[in-house]
Amino acid sequence: MSMATLTISPAEEKRVKGMGFLWNRGTEEFSGRILTGNGKITAAHLQKAAECAEKFGNGTVTLTSRM
């Protein structure tokens, strides 16, 4: 199996990274960051995240935490 090649320019990758979308290396997919003020989000915010995943992604939402 070969690694995927990103089909956008380095400048475009940098632009979307500045908006919180990070390229998942080896794929044609990006992850979007959701920043919270206190580590919590409401059910309504989570529903919007799911809607965005369906509309713009593959329908998957993965939650992680990083400090």
Buried (B, 14 or more C-beta within 10 A) or exposed (E): EEEEEBEEEEEEBEEBEEEEBEBEEEEEBBBBEEEEEEEEBEEEEEEEBEEEBEEEEEEEEEEEEEE
